[in-house]
Each structure stands twice: as C-alpha cells, then as structure tokens.
Amino acid sequence: MSRFIAFLRAVNVGGRTVKMDELRVSFEALGFTKVETFIASGNVIFDSRARDDVALQRKIEVQLQKSLGYEVKTFVRSDAEVAAVAQYQPFGAELMKSMVALNVAFLAEPPSAEAQQALHKLKTDIDEFHVHDREIYWLCRKKQSESTFSNAVLEKTLKLRATLRGMNTLLKLAAKYPV
C-alpha cells in the first residue's frame, strides 16, 4: 500500500460546495483505504495498491464526475512527492524576504519549454515564478488580490489544467503525513 494525496480543482469554490464526507465516500467507493480529507478545499489523502498516479487521477475524475455531476480535475502525488514539494527551495533568500504569499500549482505533466517561456512573460514586480517538474512555484510580493495572476491565467498561459495550494497547506500536509 502507498499513501497518496489528491489535490482536487473546483471543490468548494465558485459556488460548488462539496461536503468532505461525500468526498470520502467517493474515494472509498474506488477501493481506497484510510481516506481522509484535509481542510475543506479538495485535499484527499488515501492509501492504494496502485502505483500509477496518472491512472489514479483518471479513475478519481471519472468517479467524481459521476458522484458530483461535474468535472473535477485531479492531481495525485505520493506522500513522498508532497514532502519534496514542501521542502523544495525555489527562490533564494532575498526573494523569499520579499514574499507575502508562496503558492504551488500542481500540473498533470511538466509544462513544455514553450509554456514555460509564456509563463515567465507573466513575471511582474509582484509575481515571480519557478517551474520544477510538474509543479510551478508562485511567489507573490503583495496581497494576491493585488496581483493579476490567477489559476485561470495560469491554465490559459500553459494550456494545461492546474490547481493551486498555499505553501502553508503543503507544509502542514507533509508534517501530518510524513514519509
């Protein structure tokens, strides 16, 4: 058995409310065990015998489409991958001092070189980006509401689906579910 964390896009945002009990039932219906949710923003921890995160993502998306009635893009990482994301240092100490918020965008696949170039054109005095494998780190120097960057802008720029999580959430997940 391996522990995974599913980061769900479009859960409890935009008027779509999903009870965490309902999510747990959907995951348990797939045969996953030790299913838990972490804060009500679409983070589901579960154990599975499967090893293929792409297959897990598809399986979860199909189940959630059936149970919730709308598409929920899913990004699955192992507990070790989440720990690595939380510990990764994408920016130097000087940049980190300027930070008000640090977020991580989860992608299904690494962005192409062309997509990365397009992303870096979005860099401003407020926003800084760093790509590492299937994650994009977004450093925001002001309140996020003062930035023009968003998940929608990211998806349009990369031509890939994504979901954002705050670094504090990822640090808490990594601490709660250590490898």
C-alpha positions as CSV (number, residue, x, y, z in Angstrom):
1,M,0.0,0.0,0.0
2,S,1.1,3.5,-0.8
3,R,-0.2,6.8,0.5
4,F,-1.3,9.4,-2.0
5,I,-2.7,12.9,-1.8
6,A,-5.2,14.0,-4.4
7,F,-5.5,17.8,-5.0
8,L,-8.9,18.5,-6.5
9,R,-9.6,21.5,-8.6
10,A,-13.0,23.3,-8.3
11,V,-14.0,21.9,-4.9
12,N,-15.7,24.4,-2.6
13,V,-15.0,27.4,-4.9
14,G,-17.2,29.2,-7.4
15,G,-20.5,28.2,-5.7
16,R,-19.8,24.5,-5.8
17,T,-20.0,23.2,-2.3
18,V,-18.9,19.6,-1.6
19,K,-19.1,18.0,1.9
20,M,-16.0,16.3,2.9
21,D,-18.0,13.2,3.9
22,E,-19.2,13.0,0.3
23,L,-15.6,13.1,-1.0
24,R,-14.5,10.4,1.4
25,V,-17.4,8.1,0.3
26,S,-16.5,8.7,-3.3
27,F,-12.9,7.7,-2.7
28,E,-13.8,4.7,-0.6
29,A,-16.1,3.5,-3.4
30,L,-13.0,3.2,-5.5
31,G,-11.5,0.8,-3.1
32,F,-9.1,3.2,-1.4
33,T,-8.4,2.9,2.3
34,K,-7.5,5.2,5.1
35,V,-9.3,8.0,3.3
36,E,-9.1,11.4,5.0
37,T,-9.7,15.0,3.9
38,F,-7.5,17.9,4.9
39,I,-9.3,21.3,5.1
40,A,-12.3,21.7,3.0
41,S,-10.6,22.8,-0.2
42,G,-10.2,19.5,-2.0
43,N,-7.2,17.7,-0.5
44,V,-7.9,14.0,-0.1
45,I,-5.4,11.6,1.5
46,F,-5.8,7.9,0.7
47,D,-3.9,4.5,0.5
48,S,-3.9,2.5,-2.6
49,R,-2.2,-0.6,-4.0
50,A,-2.0,1.2,-7.4
51,R,1.3,2.9,-8.3
52,D,0.4,4.7,-11.4
53,D,-0.7,8.3,-10.5
54,V,-2.0,9.0,-14.0
55,A,-4.3,6.0,-13.8
56,L,-5.4,7.0,-10.3
57,Q,-6.1,10.6,-11.5
58,R,-8.3,9.3,-14.3
59,K,-10.1,6.8,-12.0
60,I,-10.9,9.6,-9.4
61,E,-12.0,12.1,-12.1
62,V,-14.5,9.5,-13.5
63,Q,-15.8,8.7,-10.1
64,L,-16.2,12.4,-9.1
65,Q,-17.9,13.2,-12.4
66,K,-20.5,10.5,-11.6
67,S,-20.9,11.4,-7.9
68,L,-20.8,15.2,-8.1
69,G,-22.2,15.7,-11.6
70,Y,-19.4,17.9,-12.8
71,E,-15.7,17.6,-13.9
72,V,-13.2,17.8,-11.0
73,K,-9.7,17.9,-12.4
74,T,-7.5,15.8,-10.1
75,F,-3.7,15.9,-9.4
76,V,-2.3,13.0,-7.5
77,R,1.1,12.9,-5.7
78,S,2.6,10.4,-3.4
79,D,3.3,11.4,0.2
80,A,7.0,11.5,-0.6
81,E,6.4,13.8,-3.6
82,V,4.3,16.2,-1.4
83,A,7.1,16.2,1.2
84,A,9.6,17.0,-1.6
85,V,7.4,19.8,-2.9
86,A,7.1,21.3,0.6
87,Q,10.8,21.2,1.2
88,Y,11.9,22.4,-2.2
89,Q,13.5,25.9,-2.2
90,P,12.5,27.5,-5.5
91,F,13.7,31.0,-4.7
92,G,16.8,32.5,-3.0
93,A,16.8,34.0,0.5
94,E,16.5,37.6,-0.8
95,L,13.4,36.8,-2.9
96,M,11.8,35.0,0.0
97,K,12.2,38.1,2.2
98,S,10.0,40.0,-0.3
99,M,7.3,37.3,-0.2
100,V,3.8,37.9,1.1
101,A,2.5,34.5,-0.3
102,L,4.0,31.4,-1.7
103,N,1.8,29.0,-3.7
104,V,2.3,25.8,-5.7
105,A,0.4,24.9,-8.8
106,F,0.0,21.2,-9.4
107,L,0.0,20.1,-13.1
108,A,-0.6,16.7,-14.6
109,E,2.6,16.9,-16.6
110,P,5.6,19.2,-16.8
111,P,5.0,22.2,-18.9
112,S,6.7,22.4,-22.3
113,A,9.6,24.8,-23.0
114,E,7.1,27.0,-24.9
115,A,4.7,27.0,-22.0
116,Q,7.5,27.9,-19.6
117,Q,8.6,30.8,-21.7
118,A,5.0,32.1,-21.8
119,L,4.7,31.7,-18.0
120,H,7.9,33.7,-17.4
121,K,6.5,36.6,-19.5
122,L,3.9,36.9,-16.7
123,K,6.6,37.9,-14.2
124,T,5.9,41.3,-12.7
125,D,7.1,43.4,-9.8
126,I,4.6,41.5,-7.8
127,D,4.8,37.9,-9.2
128,E,7.8,35.6,-9.6
129,F,7.6,32.0,-10.9
130,H,9.7,28.9,-10.8
131,V,9.0,25.6,-12.6
132,H,10.1,22.4,-11.1
133,D,8.9,19.1,-12.8
134,R,5.1,19.0,-12.5
135,E,4.9,22.0,-10.1
136,I,5.0,25.7,-10.5
137,Y,6.0,27.9,-7.5
138,W,4.4,31.3,-7.4
139,L,5.9,33.9,-5.2
140,C,3.6,36.9,-4.6
141,R,5.2,40.1,-3.1
142,K,1.8,41.7,-2.3
143,K,-1.7,40.5,-1.4
144,Q,-2.8,38.0,-4.0
145,S,-5.8,40.2,-4.7
146,E,-3.4,42.9,-5.9
147,S,-1.9,40.5,-8.5
148,T,-3.3,39.9,-12.0
149,F,-2.2,36.3,-11.8
150,S,-4.6,33.5,-11.0
151,N,-5.2,29.8,-11.7
152,A,-7.3,30.8,-14.7
153,V,-4.4,32.9,-16.1
154,L,-2.0,30.1,-15.4
155,E,-4.2,27.5,-17.2
156,K,-4.7,29.8,-20.2
157,T,-1.0,30.6,-20.4
158,L,0.2,27.0,-20.1
159,K,-2.7,25.4,-22.0
160,L,-2.8,22.9,-19.1
161,R,-5.1,22.3,-16.2
162,A,-3.8,23.2,-12.8
163,T,-4.8,23.7,-9.1
164,L,-3.1,26.0,-6.6
165,R,-2.3,25.4,-3.0
166,G,-0.6,27.6,-0.4
167,M,2.8,26.5,0.8
168,N,1.5,26.6,4.4
169,T,-1.1,23.9,3.5
170,L,1.6,21.8,1.9
171,L,3.9,22.1,4.9
172,K,1.0,21.0,7.2
173,L,0.2,18.1,4.9
174,A,3.9,17.0,4.8
175,A,4.1,17.2,8.6
176,K,0.8,15.4,9.2
177,Y,1.6,12.6,6.7
178,P,5.4,12.1,7.0
179,V,7.1,9.6,4.7
